[in-house]
Amino acid sequence: MDASVGCIDKATGKFEWSFDGQIGTDLWTKRAPDNVVVSGDVVASIDGGVNVHNADTGAFLWQASRPSYIANSFGNLTDLNSWWVDAYPLGGNPFEGNFVYVLSGNYSNPYMSKFNFETDNFAWSSNITLTSVPIAYPEGIPGYSGNAVSVITTYQGQIIIQNNDKILSLNDSSGDLLWSINIGASIYQPVAHNGNLFFGASDGNLYALNLSGGSTAWKTRVDGQNLISTVNNDNITLTTYLIQIQNNQVFWSFGVTQQLGTNSGNRHDQSVGTLCSLDLVSGKLLWTKQIEDPSGGYGFSPGLVVNRDAVYLNENNVLWVFGASNGNLARAQHFDHYVLAPVAVGNEVFVASDLQLTAYG
């Protein structure tokens, strides 16, 4: 497999550069990335391992080896020429200029560090107690790095970290713990906005935290059953969507595929999605909509975007469009094949399906 990383000018479509991995190395025989992160002067492709390139030229800078199930450490960072560091990048976007936030230590004693990959020096290593399983397999879920410890955002000298069901705030200069909060439930899709952190949780609530001190601004019940891996002793598949914020409204969606059958030939899965809108300041639930999917399973590229007064939501081979102000269904469109997640650009939303790209205005 000839694996390449490329760059195209967003405004003109001009092809800027391409990097082809050298034959016989894992830069050549690697799968398409689950996620691509662009931060400052670097671009990283994440596929379990992490490969980092210069964003302007495509030159290979360094890589992080994929952690092993049986290894005592988390993997390593190396530029293949001059340095090797026993560490592994956090999930989310772990880059900040020439620094990368990493997991160090080993599975029995994990901690976080801030590493300068230009000078090969650690700025700090924290003494914060982390989960005993800081890397959660499998990694192959699209957009998921496999890490149970992820960088959410930076805010006023803080680095905000998710560690399973905890939110941690560390001093970005020293690594000292500033504040922490234990939700006591799995955290889904944390998004920072104007000094607050919004996320869903497996206890059925949507939360808003104040990033200055970690206090809860509000939490609102959006689901009557816990959003976990089993409901009433039945296995479920949970799909959560990235939280969107527009016009003082918070939008979130989640879908549950309940596996009612006993075997692959008699599944009769029941798929129900929920889309909700809340007031940004108070957390008051403004409206909620139930969505039934007759296909019996959620797709591989679900997406949610809000543009002008419309909410675009897809899963499997269906695209729904709802009014943002009232939740009324404006369009339900079925395609022959999977629909990719919608992308908002300017006043239009683009959806790819059936080998076509459709613009909605």
N, C-alpha and C positions, 0 to 999 in steps of 0.2 A: 504494500500500500504506500503510494507516494504522497506523504502528508505535506501540505503547504499552508503557509500563512500569508495573506495578501492584504493590501490596503488600496482603497479606491477613494478619490476625492469626492466628498459628499456633494459639493455644489455642481461640479462639472461631469462627474462620472469617469474622469480620467484615471487610468490605472497607475498607481504611484510606485509600488514595489511588491515583490514577492520573495518569500524565503522558503527554500526547499531543504528539508532535512537531509543530512548526509546518509547515504546508503550504509546499512549495518548498525545504525544507532537508533535509539527509541524516538529521535526526532523525525525519523523517516517512516518507521512502522508504528504509527499511532492513529487512534480513531479521531473522528471529527470532534472538536471540543464541545463539552456540555455548556460552557460559558466562555465569553471573551470579555475581559476587563481592560478598559483604557483609562489610564490614570497618569496625567502629566506627560512625561517623556517616555513612558513604557506602555506596551500592550502585552497582556498575558492571556494565553489560551489554557483553559483549565479542563482537564479530562481525567481526573483522579490525580495525575501528576500536573505540574505547572511549568509552562515554558514561557519565558519572558524575552521580549524583543524591544529594540529601540523603535519608538512609534514613528520616527521620521524616516528611518532608513531600512527598517526590518532586520537589522543586524541582531544575531542571537546574543543575549547577555548572560542569562543563567537559567538553570532549571531546578525544580524540586522533584525528587524521585517519589514515586507513589509509595505510600506506607504499605508495609506487609502485614498480613494477619498475624504472623508468627514473630516478627521482629520486636525487639524490646523497645526500640526508639521509634520516632514518628517518621523517619525518612531523613533526607538531607537536602540542603541547598548547595549548589556548586556551579561555578562558571566553566567547569571542565578544564581549566588551565591553571588557575592560581590559588583558589580557595575552596574549602569544603566545610560546611557547617551542619552540625547535627540538629536539625530543626525542620519545621514544615509550616507553610503559610496558613493563616487562619482562613475560614470561609468568608463569604461576602466579598468586599473589596478591601484587601489587607494592605494596599499600597498608599503611601504618603510621600510624594517626592522621591528621594533616594532611599526611603525606608520601606520596610515590609514588616508587618506584625506576624509573628510566628509562634507555633507551639514548640517548646523546648522540653528537655528532661526526658522522661519515659512514661509508659502507661501507668506505672504505680506512683509517679511523682511528676505530674504535668504542670507546667507553668507557661506564662506568656512572656515574650521578649520583643523588643523593637530592634531590628537589625538594619544597619546601613550597608546596602549591597554595593555601594561605590567605594567605601573605605574599608569594608570587611570588619566592622566593629559593631558591638552591641551598645545601643544607647542606654538600655536598661533591661533588667529581667525582673519580673514581678514575683511576689511571694503569695499571690492570690491562690486560694484553694480552688481547683477546678474539678469538674466531674471526672470520675474514674474512667469514663469512656469518651474521651474528647474527640475521637474520630468515629463517626457512626456509619457503618456500611449498610447498603451498598452505595457506591458513588455514581452509578450509571444513570441516575434520574436526571433528565435534562435540567440544567441550571442549578444543580445541587452539587456542591464540592465534596460532600461526604463528611464535612466537619460539624461537630456539635458545638464548636466554639467559633463564632463568626463576628466580624466587624460590621456594625450597623451604620455608624456615622461618627463624625467628629463634631464637637460643639464647644466653643468657648474654652479651649484648652483641655477638653475631655476627649477620650476615646470611649465610645459606647459599645459594649460587647454583649452579645447574647451567649449564654452558656446553658444550653438546654432550657430549663424553666426559670432561669435567672437573667436579670439585666444588671450589668456591672458598669460602673463609670470609673475610669482610671485617669489619673493625671497624665496627659500626653507627654510631658517632659521627664517624669520620674517613674511612672508605672505604679504610683501609690494609689490605693483604693480610695475613691472619694465618696461613693455611695453604692448601694446595691439593693435590689428588691427581688424577692422570691415570689413568683406568681403562684407557684404550687400547681401549675398546669403547663402543658406544652404550649409554646409560643409560635404563632403563625404570622408570617409576612410583616415583620416590623418595618415601619416607614417613618422617617423623621420629617417634620414640617413645622417651621416657624417656632422652634424651641420646644416642641412637644414630640413625643413618640407614640405612634398609634400601632396597635397590633391586635389580632384575634388570638383566642386561646381555646384550649380543649375543654375548658369549663363552660363554654358557650357564651362567653362575654367578649365584647370589644373594648379595649382599654385605651386610655390617653394618659401618658405620664408626662410630668414636667421635667425636662432635661436638666434644669438648673439644680435640682436636688433629689429627683426621683420620686416626688410625691405623686399620688394618683389624682389627676384632674377630674376624671370621671371613668366609670365603667358601666356598660350597658349590656343587658342580656339580649342576645340576638338569636339564640337557639334554645329550644326546650330540652334537647338531649345533649349530653356531652359529646364533643367532636373528638372522639378517640378511636382506637382501632377496633373496638367492639361496642355494640349497642344492644342491650338486652341479650347478651351472650351470642349475638350474631356478628360475624365478621363483616367489616365495612371497608371500602376504599374511600379515603378522604382526599378531595382536591380543594386546595385553598388558593385564592386569587390575590394578586398584588393589590393592596389598598390604594385607592385613588382619592384625591382631594381636589375639589373645585367649587368655587362660589359658596364657600362656607358650609359645604357638605362633605361628609366622609362616606365613601362607597366601598363596600366589601361584599364578596361573594364566596360561597363555599358549596361544594357538591358532595353528596354522600351516595355511593353505590353500595347498596346492602345486598350481600350475597345470600340469597334465600335458599338456593338449591343445595343439594348434598354432594353433587359431583359435576364434572365438566359437561356432561350430557344433559343435566337437569338443573341448570343454574337458576333461571328465571330471576335474574338480578333486577332489583328495583332502584332506579336512579332518580334522585330528587336534588335539585339545586335551590339555593336561596340567595337572593340578591337584596341587599338592604342599604338604606341611606340614613345617616344620622347627622344631627346638627353639630358642626365643628366645635363650637364653644361649649355647649351644654351636654352633648352626648345624647340628647333626646332622639328617640327613634322616629324618623319622619315617615318612612314607608318601608314595606318589605314585600317581596314577591317570591312565590314558589315557582320553580321551573321543573317540568318533568321531561326527561329524555327517554324516548322509547327505544333507543339503541342499546340500553342496558349496560353501558360502560363509558367511562370518561376518557377522552382522547389524550394524546401525548403532548399537546401544545395548547393548553387552555390559556385564555387571556381576557383581560378586562381593561378597557380604556374609557375615559370620559372626554368628550369633545363637544364644546358649546353646550347644547341642552340635550345631549344624547349619551346614553351608556351603551357601549358595545361589549357584548359578552359572547364568547364562543366555547364550545367543547365538542369533541368528536367531529361530526360533520354538520353542525348546526351553528348559525350565527343569529343572535337575538339583538334587537335594538330597543331600548326602553327610554322613555322620557326621564331626564334627570330630575326634574322638579316634582314629578308625581308618580313615577314608576310605571306609567302606562306602557303596554307593549305596542311599539310602532311597526316592528318588522320581525318575522321569523323566517329565516331562509335556510333551506336544506341544500347541501351539496352532495355530489357523488362520492367525494373522498374527504379525508380529514381537512379541517380548516386550521390554518396556522393562526397564532395569536395576532389580533389586530394591532396596528401601529398608527399612532396619531402624529401627523406632520402638518403644522399650520392649522387650517380650517378643514382638513380632510383626514379621513381614516382609511388606511389601506389594509385589505384582507387578501391573503393568498390562498387559493384553493382551486382544484380541478385544472391545474397548470395555467391559471390565470391570476392576474392581480387586479382587484377591483377597488376603486376609490369611491368612498361615500362622503357626501358633503352635508 
